Amino acid sequence: MSDYEKLLLTLQKELAYQQQILSLISREQIAIVKLNQEELDQCCREKGNLVEEARNLEKQRHAAIDSIALREAGERSPAPKFLELLARCPDRQLKKQLAAIGEELKTVASRVRKLNEGNGSLIKNCLGLIGSTIAIMRSHPGAELPTYRQNGKLKSQSQDPAFTDARAGITRSA
């Protein structure tokens, strides 16, 4: 198996992991919206495992790229970019497959990033709402809050506030 074929195999595995991560992030988003802590925790654990496996594949990808660069350049040099490797690939069919999987990986990675950012915003908003709710529940109003009587007038006022000119102290009749 050539180094380019090893690279293709590694990229295919990476794509599979990225797609699984994308699916998990979608499940995570649903759990955030539904405030389902158990599901959110489960998603985070699964995502952590997938990310760790994806990191191992990333190391394999770098090793394959370094191997190709070392074989072609004859000495250690900075790792070439993916497009440079693609241009050097001698097999036309393999080059086509590498280009296709590279584009697909870029698309999936972009979707993962966007969903992750969206989930981060959702979590921040949820935490803000929870904090506000807790603050409301803990606060003790100094005075009785204005409520309406059965006749539609405020309990704290004898006159309907819609017909009171508070600035002048004048009450208008309907």
C-alpha positions as CSV (number, residue, x, y, z in Angstrom):
1,M,0.0,0.0,0.0
2,S,1.4,3.4,-1.0
3,D,1.7,6.3,1.3
4,Y,-1.0,8.1,-0.7
5,E,-3.3,5.1,-0.2
6,K,-2.6,5.2,3.6
7,L,-3.3,8.9,3.6
8,L,-6.6,8.3,1.8
9,L,-7.6,5.5,4.3
10,T,-6.8,7.8,7.2
11,L,-8.8,10.6,5.7
12,Q,-11.8,8.3,5.2
13,K,-11.6,7.3,8.8
14,E,-11.3,10.9,9.9
15,L,-14.4,11.8,7.9
16,A,-16.3,9.0,9.5
17,Y,-15.4,10.3,13.0
18,Q,-16.2,13.9,12.0
19,Q,-19.6,12.8,10.8
20,Q,-20.2,10.9,14.1
21,I,-19.2,14.1,15.9
22,L,-21.6,16.1,13.8
23,S,-24.4,13.7,14.7
24,L,-23.5,14.0,18.4
25,I,-23.5,17.8,18.3
26,S,-27.0,17.7,16.7
27,R,-28.2,15.5,19.6
28,E,-26.4,17.8,22.0
29,Q,-28.3,20.8,20.6
30,I,-31.6,19.0,21.1
31,A,-30.6,18.1,24.7
32,I,-29.7,21.8,25.4
33,V,-33.0,23.1,24.0
34,K,-35.0,20.5,26.1
35,L,-32.8,21.1,29.1
36,N,-32.1,17.4,29.3
37,Q,-29.0,17.2,31.5
38,E,-28.6,13.4,31.3
39,E,-28.6,13.4,27.5
40,L,-26.3,16.4,27.4
41,D,-23.8,14.6,29.7
42,Q,-24.0,11.4,27.6
43,C,-23.4,13.4,24.4
44,C,-20.4,15.1,26.0
45,R,-18.9,11.8,27.1
46,E,-19.4,10.3,23.7
47,K,-18.0,13.4,22.0
48,G,-15.0,13.3,24.2
49,N,-14.2,9.7,23.2
50,L,-14.7,10.5,19.5
51,V,-12.5,13.5,19.7
52,E,-9.8,11.5,21.3
53,E,-10.0,8.9,18.5
54,A,-10.0,11.6,15.9
55,R,-6.8,13.1,17.5
56,N,-5.1,9.7,17.1
57,L,-6.2,9.6,13.5
58,E,-4.8,13.1,13.0
59,K,-1.4,11.9,14.3
60,Q,-1.6,9.1,11.7
61,R,-2.5,11.6,9.0
62,H,0.5,13.7,9.9
63,A,2.7,10.6,9.9
64,A,1.5,9.7,6.4
65,I,2.1,13.2,5.2
66,D,5.5,13.3,6.7
67,S,6.3,10.0,5.1
68,I,5.3,11.2,1.7
69,A,7.3,14.4,2.2
70,L,10.4,12.5,3.4
71,R,10.2,10.0,0.5
72,E,9.8,12.7,-2.1
73,A,12.1,15.4,-0.7
74,G,14.7,13.0,0.7
75,E,15.1,15.0,3.9
76,R,12.9,16.4,6.6
77,S,11.2,19.6,5.6
78,P,8.1,21.4,6.7
79,A,5.0,19.3,6.1
80,P,3.5,20.2,2.7
81,K,0.0,21.5,2.5
82,F,-2.7,19.1,1.4
83,L,-3.1,20.7,-2.0
84,E,0.7,20.4,-2.6
85,L,0.5,16.7,-1.8
86,L,-2.5,16.4,-4.1
87,A,-0.5,17.9,-7.0
88,R,2.3,15.5,-6.4
89,C,0.1,12.4,-6.4
90,P,1.1,10.2,-9.3
91,D,-2.1,8.1,-9.6
92,R,-4.9,10.1,-11.2
93,Q,-7.8,8.0,-9.6
94,L,-6.2,8.3,-6.2
95,K,-5.7,12.0,-6.7
96,K,-9.5,12.3,-7.5
97,Q,-10.4,10.4,-4.4
98,L,-8.1,12.4,-2.2
99,A,-9.5,15.7,-3.6
100,A,-13.1,14.5,-3.0
101,I,-12.5,13.4,0.5
102,G,-10.6,16.6,1.3
103,E,-13.6,18.7,0.2
104,E,-16.0,16.6,2.1
105,L,-13.8,16.8,5.3
106,K,-13.7,20.6,4.9
107,T,-17.5,20.8,4.6
108,V,-18.2,18.5,7.5
109,A,-15.6,20.3,9.7
110,S,-17.2,23.6,8.9
111,R,-20.6,22.3,9.8
112,V,-19.2,20.9,13.1
113,R,-17.6,24.2,13.9
114,K,-20.8,26.2,13.2
115,L,-23.0,23.8,15.2
116,N,-20.5,23.8,18.1
117,E,-20.6,27.6,18.1
118,G,-24.4,27.6,18.0
119,N,-24.5,25.1,20.9
120,G,-22.1,27.3,22.9
121,S,-24.5,30.3,22.4
122,L,-27.4,28.2,23.4
123,I,-25.7,27.1,26.6
124,K,-24.7,30.7,27.4
125,N,-28.3,31.8,26.9
126,C,-29.6,29.0,29.0
127,L,-27.2,29.8,31.8
128,G,-28.3,33.5,31.6
129,L,-31.9,32.5,31.9
130,I,-31.3,30.2,34.7
131,G,-29.3,32.8,36.6
132,S,-32.1,35.4,36.0
133,T,-34.7,32.9,37.2
134,I,-32.7,32.1,40.4
135,A,-32.3,35.9,41.0
136,I,-36.0,36.4,40.6
137,M,-36.9,33.5,42.9
138,R,-34.5,34.7,45.6
139,S,-35.5,38.4,45.5
140,H,-38.1,39.6,48.0
141,P,-40.0,42.6,46.9
142,G,-40.1,45.5,49.3
143,A,-43.7,46.3,48.6
144,E,-46.6,44.4,47.3
145,L,-46.5,44.0,43.5
146,P,-49.3,45.7,41.6
147,T,-52.1,43.3,40.9
148,Y,-55.5,43.8,39.5
149,R,-58.8,43.3,41.2
150,Q,-61.7,41.4,39.7
151,N,-63.2,44.7,38.4
152,G,-60.0,45.4,36.5
153,K,-58.6,48.1,38.8
154,L,-55.3,48.0,40.5
155,K,-55.5,47.0,44.1
156,S,-53.2,49.8,45.2
157,Q,-55.2,52.5,43.5
158,S,-58.7,53.6,43.7
159,Q,-58.7,55.0,40.3
160,D,-58.0,53.3,37.0
161,P,-54.4,54.3,36.0
162,A,-55.5,54.7,32.4
163,F,-57.6,57.7,33.3
164,T,-55.2,59.3,35.8
165,D,-52.8,62.1,34.7
166,A,-50.1,61.3,37.3
167,R,-48.2,64.5,36.5
168,A,-51.0,66.9,37.4
169,G,-52.9,64.8,39.8
170,I,-56.0,65.2,37.6
171,T,-58.4,62.4,37.2
172,R,-60.4,62.3,34.0
173,S,-63.8,60.6,33.8
174,A,-64.7,58.2,31.1
